[in-house]
Amino acid sequence: MMKNAFRSFRRSGSTWWASALLIAATVLVYANSFSAPWVFDGGHLIRENEAIRRWWPPWGPMQGTNRPVTMFSFAVNYALGGPDVWGYHAVNLAIHVAGGLVLYAIVRRALSRGRLAARYAAAAPGLALAVALLWLVHPLQTQSVTYLYQRFESLMGLFFLLTFATFQRGTVSERPVPWYAASVACWLVGLGCKETAAMAPLVLLWYDRAVAVDSWGELWRRRGPLYMVFAAILGGIAVYVFTQRAWYAGGGMMASGKVSVAEYALSQPGVVLHYLRLCFWPQGQCLDYAWQVARSPADIVPPLIVVAGLIAATGWCVFFRSAWGFLGGAFFLTLAPTSSFIPIVDLAFEHRMYLPLAAVAAAVVIGVYKLSRRLARRRGMPDGKLFRWQAMGIGIAALLLGAATFARNEVYRNETALWGDVVQKAPHNARAHVYFGNALRGKRPDLALRHYQTATELQPSLGEAHNNLANLLQETRPDLAMQHYVTALEIDPGHVEAHNNLANLLARQGRFGEAVDHYREAIRLRPDYAQAQANLQIVLEMQRTQDHERLGPAQDGASQ
């Protein structure tokens, strides 16, 4: 049946066959992801976020965030199904499928129009299908799809691709202005999903020069005003980011003081090579690498040489006007916001490869296609037989990648499995030990205690580890629990849970006045903290009762 589908697709060039295959394959490999729970920062930043409890008016969930479009999508999700994860997974998967369909259209149009048409037009539908299929079912995409919070990445990716697709239509349309306006609109929406969409105009410019036009003069005559609009908006974004640099630094981006520009830049070649290795051999995936800063020459020099060689090869292709230069440029440009010199506290995350993977998939598919045709001609192989071998190769690759994606989604099935996987692959990751302890706390408090202790040893400045360790020690070692709560608040005076938990311990010891102070501080820091508000009322009542019992006899004696 698969062979017949490919034959029919080849004869008709039908987009319907491609769409049906892409949708079916993606739904199949993500079928076991719909029960995966909220994990990592998705729990408190989305599930427990009061801002998404109401989706209307739309500016409600959009306030106080630099990514309003994605936050609005979470608010709509909550309005339709509350915190139940099924609906969020369905939307994430729909976004991913839509991105794959747009990618298919982009690749097909790029290969069938302009400078590339002479070589690839006849094979464009099949090549576009192969690129989109491998991109959709690749396990490297699971962190942007199954990890619910990373909708920021996948939704940005969708609008980035829509920006490209509408621009592409404009380059061949007799009435290009509406298409260019749609491209700018999609780009602005993408910026509202995640700031890394800012690289889209540079990718469009590179594509335009590499594929669509023959000279810079022609490019300027046809689309100069469009690029001026892009440039003006980019200038405004640069000014805004500069004025908001303190906010970004607080979120771990532009993380001055945590990792320097030089340290980050010298560490990223190793990260990029790791990403590329996962593209071709996706084994050893990890939700939270806690990637270490590269400090020794052995960690810095070899990756730097390889990545510099890849950049040089991209430049060589550009110099000789090869479209391969565009694929290399698209890879490095889409990865640049997170893998260049702008320091981010987390050096590596797999979701950052969501868009760059498309360039890698296109390079591999087109490269294998060209090589196989060259070999087939030398051996006199008929085109029909070559096509069957090519289709078989793509099918096998898609099956292997899809199986790896299905297996990777199994790791997300619960927090114990997921964080156990992270601790096994990154035992130096203190944050992972905390989350693994959280997952174990209800079933194996002894193991949870051990992982919290490991976290405090690996990173003594991790306040969450001290707070969670103290929670387990409250009953058996209240004196030690008190020390860890105090340490957590010394590290982070704004840790509202630590204030509430310390207040609970103080209240149990009869130190109501101190407890009231910590409850009030927790409420000041988080006015909607219902648990602290309820605890405060209980302790105030207990304090009044204690005062009444203590002062009551003296008052009676005085009245006599």
C-alpha positions, -999 to +999 in steps of 0.1 A: +000+000+000+029+024+008+045+017-025+012+023-044+008+056-024+042+068-034+035+058-071+003+077-071+019+107-054+047+107-080+022+106-109-002+133-097+021+154-075-010+156-053-007+177-022-035+157-007-015+125-006+014+144+010-008+161+036-026+128+045+007+110+049+023+137+070-007+141+093-011+103+098+026+097+104+028+125+130-003+116+149+008+079+150+043+087+165+028+111+191-002+089+199+013+079+233+021+115+243-014+127+253-013+116+289+022+131+296+018+154+326+029+189+332+067+188+338+095+211+347+085+248+346+052+240+329+036+232+362+040+266+380+043+288+349+013+275+331-009+252+351-007+273+383-006+306+364-037+327+374-032+350+344-045+322+320-076+315+340-096+339+318-090+343+280-113+373+275-105+401+272-075+388+253-051+414+268-056+398+302-033+368+297-011+389+275-001+413+302+032+411+319+049+388+293+070+393+263+054+363+246+017+373+246+005+352+217+016+319+232+002+329+267-031+337+250-031+303+234-026+287+269-055+308+282-078+295+254-067+260+262-076+265+298-110+280+289-118+249+268-105+222+291-091+235+323-057+221+334-063+187+318-033+179+298-051+162+269-062+195+253-028+211+256-012+181+239-038+181+211-030+218+204+007+213+205+005+184+181-018+204+158+008+232+158+035+208+149+015+192+121+006+226+107+043+235+107+052+204+088+025+211+062+039+246+057+074+233+055+063+209+028+048+238+008+080+259+012+104+232+001+082+222-029+079+258-041+116+265-036+126+235-057+100+240-084+105+277-090+134+301-097+170+290-100+165+255-087+136+245-110+158+232-138+174+206-115+147+197-091+112+206-104+103+171-114+113+157-081+101+186-060+069+170-046+087+139-034+117+158-020+094+182-001+074+153+013+106+136+025+120+167+042+087+175+060+082+138+070+116+134+086+113+168+103+079+159+117+087+125+131+122+132+143+126+125+181+146+158+185+112+175+182+097+159+212+109+186+236+089+212+215+058+191+213+054+167+242+070+191+268+039+213+269+056+245+281+077+246+249+047+256+228+066+289+228+091+272+204+067+253+182+042+281+178+070+305+170+083+280+145+049+277+128+046+315+123+083+317+112+075+291+085+043+310+076+064+342+073+086+323+048+057+307+029+038+340+024+070+358+013+077+330-011+043+333-026+048+371-030+080+366-050+061+348-078+028+366-075+015+392-100+001+410-069+028+406-044+019+433-019-009+414-001+015+384+003+043+406+017+018+422+041+008+388+052+044+379+057+051+409+079+019+401+099+029+365+104+064+376+115+049+400+141+027+372+155+057+350+156+076+376+176+047+375+200+052+338+204+090+340+211+116+366+204+138+342+183+115+349+154+135+381+149+158+361+126+132+355+100+139+386+078+176+376+076+166+341+065+142+356+039+169+380+026+194+351+022+168+329+004+158+358-019+194+363-030+203+326-032+173+313-050+149+340-062+169+368-079+201+371-098+216+402-083+214+425-053+202+453-076+173+432-087+165+423-051+164+459-041+142+470-071+117+443-064+116+442-026+135+471-012+106+487+006+097+453+022+132+449+037+131+485+049+099+477+069+116+446+083+147+467+092+127+494+109+108+468+131+141+450+139+155+483+150+126+489+173+130+454+187+166+460+194+158+491+214+131+474+233+153+444+242+180+468+254+156+487+276+143+454+290+177+437+295+172+436+333+139+416+328+156+392+304+186+388+328+162+379+356+148+351+334+182+337+327+187+353+293+215+377+287+226+362+320+254+386+330+271+374+362+261+337+356+281+330+324+302+355+305+299+363+268+332+346+261+324+315+282+291+311+264+305+316+229+334+292+235+310+265+249+284+267+221+305+249+194+304+218+215+266+223+220+261+227+182+280+195+175+259+177+201+227+190+183+241+178+150+249+144+164+214+141+177+201+149+142+218+118+128+219+096+158+192+106+183+204+086+213+211+101+247+184+128+246+179+146+278+153+171+290+177+192+311+214+188+303+228+214+327+255+217+301+288+227+316+308+257+305+338+246+283+370+256+301+398+233+289+414+235+254+403+199+248+366+210+253+370+242+233+394+238+204+381+206+185+344+217+184+355+252+175+375+239+145+346+218+132+320+245+136+343+271+120+348+246+091+310+244+087+307+281+087+336+284+062+319+258+039+287+278+041+306+309+031+323+290+002+289+280-011+276+316-008+306+328-028+299+304-056+262+312-055+252+277-044+218+271-028+236+249-003+249+281+012+213+291+020+207+258+039+239+264+060+229+300+066+194+291+076+207+266+101+232+290+117+208+320+116+179+302+133+202+288+159+221+320+165+198+336+191+205+308+215+238+293+203+262+322+196+275+347+221+244+360+239+247+343+273+218+322+285+220+305+319+211+271+303+237+265+276+218+237+258+182+227+253+169+204+225+139+225+217+163+252+202+168+228+173+131+229+163+136+252+132+173+245+125+164+208+121+145+217+089+177+229+072+195+198+082+167+176+069+166+194+036+204+192+032+203+154+039+174+146+017+186+167-013+222+155-009+211+118-008+189+124-038+217+140-059+242+113-049+218+084-056+209+098-090+246+101-099+253+065-088+222+053-107+233+069-139+267+053-137+250+019-133+223+026-159+195+021-133+160+031-147+144+061-130+114+040-118+137+016-100+157+045-085+125+061-073+115+029-055+148+027-038+146+063-028+111+059-014+122+028+005+151+046+020+129+075+032+103+051+045+129+032+065+144+064+079+109+077+088+100+044+105+132+044+126+129+080+136+092+076+143+099+046+165+125+066+184+100+094+189+074+070+202+100+056+226+111+091+237+075+100+244+073+070+268+099+087+290+075+116+294+047+094+307+053+104+343+077+127+362+094+098+379+104+082+346+114+116+331+135+129+359+150+095+365+162+096+329+177+131+334+195+121+366+209+090+349+222+111+319+232+142+338+241+132+374+258+165+380+225+183+375+213+196+409+180+209+395+172+174+381+178+158+415+153+183+431+127+174+405+134+137+408+130+141+446+097+158+440+085+129+419+096+104+445+084+122+476+050+106+478+061+070+472+097+068+483+105+097+507+138+080+517+150+082+481+136+117+477+156+128+508+187+114+493+183+133+460+175+165+478+207+161+498+226+154+466+212+186+451+224+207+481+258+191+478+261+197+441+248+232+442+246+247+477+231+279+463+200+262+450+173+274+474+146+250+461+167+221+472+170+234+507+133+242+509+122+207+497+147+190+519+134+209+549+098+198+540+109+162+544+128+169+576+100+188+594+086+158+613+118+139+621+144+167+624+126+200+629+159+217+640+176+207+608+146+216+587+147+251+603+183+255+592+175+246+556+145+269+555+166+298+567+193+289+542+167+288+514+156+323+523+191+336+526+197+324+490+164+337+478+145+361+501+117+361+475+110+323+478+073+325+488+070+287+495+099+288+519+084+317+538+051+297+541+068+265+550+090+281+576+060+299+591+042+265+594+071+251+613+073+281+636+036+279+642+039+243+653+066+253+678+043+280+692+063+309+677+032+326+663+046+361+660+075+349+638+052+327+618+028+357+611+057+377+598+067+350+573+031+345+562+027+382+556+059+383+536+048+354+514+015+372+508+033+405+500+054+387+475+024+368+460-009+386+468-029+357+454-012+330+475-043+314+489-025+289+511-005+315+530-036+336+534-055+307+550-026+297+572-022+333+584-059+335+595-055+302+614-023+313+632-037+347+640-067+330+657-043+307+675-023+337+686-054+355+699-064+323+718-030+320+733-029+357+743-064+354+759-054+323+779-022+340+790-038+373+800-072+361+811-063+352+848-045+385+854-074+404+841-098+384+865-075+392+895-074+428+887-112+430+885-116+416+920 
